[in-house]
Amino acid sequence: MVEKPEAYVLCRHSKIVRTIRVEQTESGCRTKYTKAGADRIVGSGSHIKSCMSFLNNIKGNLEKADWRCRNVAQAKITSSVGE
């Protein structure tokens, strides 16, 4: 089963894409940043608010550098495997 992240932001600059997401864990939450296809945990906390702060900080820095970011946490993911 795939867990749905609390927050998921997709940022683009030209053809480069980066993502930032907040996931709940047993002990709280963690914020992951994906750059060049590699996930990196950039922060963790015991409350979602802490992890959202990491997400918003990275998002703000990217937007200051002319990246376009949007929240995709509500997007539906479909698969065409086996069709």
N, CA, C and O of each residue as an XYZ file, in Angstrom:
332
protein
N       0.830     -1.187      0.000
C       0.000      0.000      0.000
C       0.878      1.256      0.000
O       1.820      1.356      0.786
N       0.572      2.201     -0.870
C       1.317      3.449     -0.955
C       0.638      4.473     -0.057
O      -0.563      4.721     -0.168
N       1.442      5.073      0.847
C       0.880      6.101      1.720
C       0.860      7.438      0.991
O       1.783      7.777      0.251
N      -0.198      8.177      1.214
C      -0.326      9.492      0.603
C       0.414     10.522      1.456
O       0.195     10.584      2.666
N       1.277     11.324      0.854
C       1.995     12.324      1.640
C       1.054     13.422      2.142
O       0.032     13.710      1.519
N       1.409     14.024      3.266
C       0.652     15.139      3.831
C       0.674     16.340      2.879
O      -0.337     17.015      2.681
N       1.840     16.586      2.303
C       2.009     17.699      1.358
C       2.971     17.237      0.278
O       3.910     16.488      0.547
N       2.732     17.688     -0.941
C       3.571     17.290     -2.070
C       3.625     18.478     -3.023
O       2.601     18.895     -3.565
N       4.830     19.024     -3.225
C       5.006     20.197     -4.078
C       5.930     19.826     -5.227
O       6.982     19.220     -5.023
N       5.529     20.194     -6.427
C       6.308     19.960     -7.639
C       6.817     21.301     -8.123
O       6.033     22.236     -8.289
N       8.118     21.415     -8.354
C       8.716     22.667     -8.830
C       9.432     22.420    -10.151
O      10.115     21.411    -10.324
N       9.265     23.358    -11.079
C       9.881     23.249    -12.406
C      10.660     24.516    -12.758
O      10.280     25.632    -12.403
N      11.753     24.297    -13.462
C      12.535     25.392    -14.039
C      13.070     24.856    -15.352
O      13.899     23.946    -15.366
N      12.598     25.418    -16.456
C      12.888     24.872    -17.786
C      12.419     23.423    -17.810
O      11.236     23.160    -17.597
N      13.315     22.483    -18.064
C      12.931     21.074    -18.107
C      13.336     20.322    -16.844
O      13.208     19.100    -16.776
N      13.825     21.050    -15.847
C      14.263     20.436    -14.598
C      13.095     20.398    -13.621
O      12.386     21.391    -13.457
N      12.896     19.259    -12.976
C      11.800     19.089    -12.012
C      12.380     18.654    -10.674
O      13.262     17.797    -10.609
N      11.871     19.258     -9.614
C      12.224     18.861     -8.251
C      10.945     18.732     -7.443
O       9.963     19.421     -7.719
N      10.948     17.856     -6.450
C       9.769     17.709     -5.606
C      10.162     17.842     -4.139
O      11.290     17.551     -3.742
N       9.196     18.291     -3.357
C       9.345     18.394     -1.909
C       8.087     17.771     -1.328
O       6.983     18.078     -1.778
N       8.234     16.897     -0.328
C       7.052     16.295      0.260
C       7.234     16.052      1.749
O       8.346     15.866      2.244
N       6.112     16.060      2.441
C       6.074     15.787      3.871
C       5.343     14.464      4.058
O       4.225     14.285      3.573
N       5.985     13.542      4.766
C       5.397     12.234      5.034
C       5.289     12.022      6.536
O       6.177     12.416      7.293
N       4.203     11.400      6.961
C       4.058     11.051      8.371
C       4.857      9.791      8.656
O       4.951      8.894      7.818
N       5.429      9.738      9.846
C       6.152      8.554     10.298
C       5.565      8.132     11.646
O       4.706      8.822     12.195
N       6.018      7.024     12.164
C       5.526      6.568     13.464
C       5.854      7.568     14.572
O       5.088      7.726     15.523
N       6.996      8.239     14.440
C       7.428      9.170     15.489
C       7.131     10.639     15.165
O       7.488     11.518     15.949
N       6.489     10.921     14.034
C       6.189     12.309     13.663
C       6.092     12.480     12.161
O       5.146     12.013     11.526
N       7.093     13.163     11.595
C       7.078     13.414     10.151
C       8.497     13.635      9.650
O       9.435     13.822     10.425
N       8.622     13.606      8.326
C       9.902     13.941      7.691
C       9.617     14.659      6.385
O       8.587     14.435      5.749
N      10.534     15.518      5.994
C      10.424     16.271      4.750
C      11.489     15.738      3.800
O      12.670     15.670      4.141
N      11.047     15.360      2.593
C      11.968     14.836      1.586
C      12.037     15.789      0.403
O      11.035     16.371     -0.012
N      13.240     15.932     -0.125
C      13.498     16.784     -1.280
C      14.118     15.901     -2.355
O      15.117     15.227     -2.106
N      13.534     15.900     -3.539
C      14.047     15.093     -4.644
C      14.707     16.009     -5.668
O      14.083     16.922     -6.209
N      15.980     15.738     -5.915
C      16.773     16.527     -6.862
C      17.560     15.538     -7.711
O      18.235     14.658     -7.177
N      17.476     15.677     -9.015
C      18.170     14.783     -9.956
C      17.810     13.320     -9.709
O      18.652     12.431     -9.843
N      16.541     13.079     -9.343
C      16.053     11.727     -9.157
C      16.414     11.074     -7.834
O      16.053      9.921     -7.601
N      17.120     11.789     -6.962
C      17.531     11.221     -5.677
C      16.794     11.896     -4.524
O      16.796     13.122     -4.405
N      16.159     11.077     -3.672
C      15.481     11.583     -2.474
C      16.499     11.865     -1.382
O      17.470     11.129     -1.203
N      16.251     12.955     -0.656
C      17.082     13.279      0.489
C      16.183     13.788      1.600
O      15.354     14.665      1.358
N      16.318     13.271      2.800
C      15.554     13.786      3.931
C      16.223     15.082      4.380
O      17.391     15.088      4.769
N      15.464     16.184      4.320
C      16.020     17.504      4.648
C      15.548     18.011      6.001
O      15.998     19.059      6.462
N      14.650     17.281      6.636
C      14.187     17.681      7.961
C      13.216     16.671      8.515
O      12.579     15.922      7.774
N      13.111     16.658      9.834
C      12.138     15.796     10.484
C      11.689     16.460     11.776
O      12.366     17.342     12.305
N      10.553     16.029     12.267
C      10.028     16.612     13.486
C       8.945     15.742     14.090
O       8.542     14.729     13.518
N       8.487     16.156     15.249
C       7.435     15.392     15.912
C       6.046     15.909     15.545
O       5.039     15.280     15.869
N       5.995     17.068     14.861
C       4.716     17.657     14.450
C       4.766     18.038     12.969
O       5.800     18.471     12.461
N       3.635     17.870     12.292
C       3.531     18.219     10.865
C       3.940     19.667     10.616
O       4.554     19.973      9.594
N       3.606     20.550     11.536
C       3.926     21.970     11.382
C       5.433     22.184     11.185
O       5.844     23.029     10.389
N       6.242     21.423     11.904
C       7.701     21.528     11.762
C       8.137     21.121     10.360
O       8.937     21.809      9.725
N       7.612     20.008      9.885
C       7.984     19.515      8.562
C       7.487     20.438      7.458
O       8.161     20.616      6.443
N       6.306     21.028      7.654
C       5.780     21.982      6.667
C       6.666     23.213      6.591
O       6.786     23.823      5.528
N       7.285     23.585      7.697
C       8.196     24.722      7.715
C       9.407     24.455      6.812
O       9.837     25.337      6.068
N       9.957     23.228      6.881
C      11.068     22.853      5.989
C      10.620     22.937      4.538
O      11.331     23.493      3.701
N       9.437     22.385      4.231
C       8.905     22.389      2.872
C       8.745     23.819      2.358
O       9.180     24.138      1.251
N       8.120     24.675      3.163
C       7.875     26.049      2.728
C       9.169     26.844      2.557
O       9.239     27.723      1.697
N      10.180     26.553      3.350
C      11.466     27.228      3.220
C      12.131     26.872      1.889
O      12.612     27.752      1.175
N      12.156     25.588      1.564
C      12.755     25.152      0.288
C      11.958     25.698     -0.888
O      12.533     26.191     -1.858
N      10.635     25.609     -0.801
C       9.770     26.119     -1.871
C      10.025     27.610     -2.086
O      10.136     28.059     -3.227
N      10.117     28.374     -1.012
C      10.381     29.815     -1.118
C      11.717     30.103     -1.775
O      11.823     31.009     -2.600
N      12.741     29.334     -1.413
C      14.063     29.527     -2.021
C      14.036     29.227     -3.519
O      14.640     29.953     -4.308
N      13.341     28.168     -3.911
C      13.241     27.831     -5.328
C      12.477     28.916     -6.091
O      12.887     29.315     -7.181
N      11.376     29.390     -5.523
C      10.581     30.423     -6.200
C      11.364     31.729     -6.337
O      11.188     32.443     -7.324
N      12.214     32.053     -5.382
C      13.070     33.248     -5.495
C      14.056     33.115     -6.640
O      14.520     34.112     -7.194
N      14.376     31.865     -6.993
C      15.302     31.595     -8.095
C      14.552     31.307     -9.400
O      15.080     30.648    -10.296
N      13.309     31.810     -9.496
C      12.484     31.707    -10.706
C      11.979     30.303    -11.030
O      11.685     30.012    -12.189
N      11.873     29.438    -10.042
C      11.228     28.148    -10.221
C       9.730     28.354    -10.068
O       9.295     29.258     -9.354
N       8.944     27.526    -10.732
C       7.485     27.549    -10.622
C       7.068     26.330     -9.810
O       7.335     25.194    -10.204
N       6.410     26.567     -8.674
C       6.014     25.466     -7.794
C       4.504     25.406     -7.658
O       3.816     26.426     -7.682
N       4.001     24.177     -7.514
C       2.566     23.998     -7.278
C       2.349     22.774     -6.408
O       3.126     21.819     -6.434
N       1.279     22.829     -5.641
C       0.920     21.730     -4.754
C       0.237     20.646     -5.574
O      -0.745     20.914     -6.267
N       0.746     19.434     -5.498
C       0.150     18.326     -6.240
C      -0.314     17.217     -5.301
O      -0.559     16.098     -5.752
N      -0.440     17.499     -4.018
C      -0.860     16.482     -3.047
C      -2.253     15.956     -3.352
O      -2.552     14.802     -3.044
N      -3.112     16.773     -3.949
C      -4.474     16.345     -4.253
C      -4.595     15.678     -5.618
O      -5.672     15.207     -5.983
N      -3.506     15.633     -6.373
C      -3.548     15.035     -7.703
C      -3.746     13.528     -7.611
O      -3.264     12.883     -6.680
N      -4.442     12.988     -8.563
C      -4.671     11.545     -8.604
C      -3.620     10.921     -9.495
O      -3.321     11.429    -10.576
N      -3.068      9.824     -9.037
C      -2.058      9.117     -9.809
C      -2.705      7.868    -10.376
O      -3.265      7.055     -9.640
N      -2.622      7.723    -11.692
C      -3.199      6.553    -12.337
C      -2.089      5.757    -13.002
O      -1.017      6.285    -13.295
N      -2.352      4.524    -13.228
C      -1.364      3.647    -13.844
C      -1.987      2.958    -15.048
O      -3.151      2.558    -15.021
N      -1.200      2.828    -16.092
C      -1.676      2.120    -17.275
C      -0.951      0.788    -17.422
O      -0.961      0.191    -18.499
N      -0.325      0.319    -16.348
C       0.389     -0.951    -16.384
C      -0.594     -2.084    -16.640
O      -1.617     -2.196    -15.966
N      -0.283     -2.900    -17.595
C      -1.125     -4.043    -17.910
C      -2.296     -3.721    -18.823
O      -3.119     -4.595    -19.095
N      -2.387     -2.512    -19.292
C      -3.474     -2.156    -20.206
C      -3.032     -2.226    -21.638
O      -3.823     -1.956    -22.543
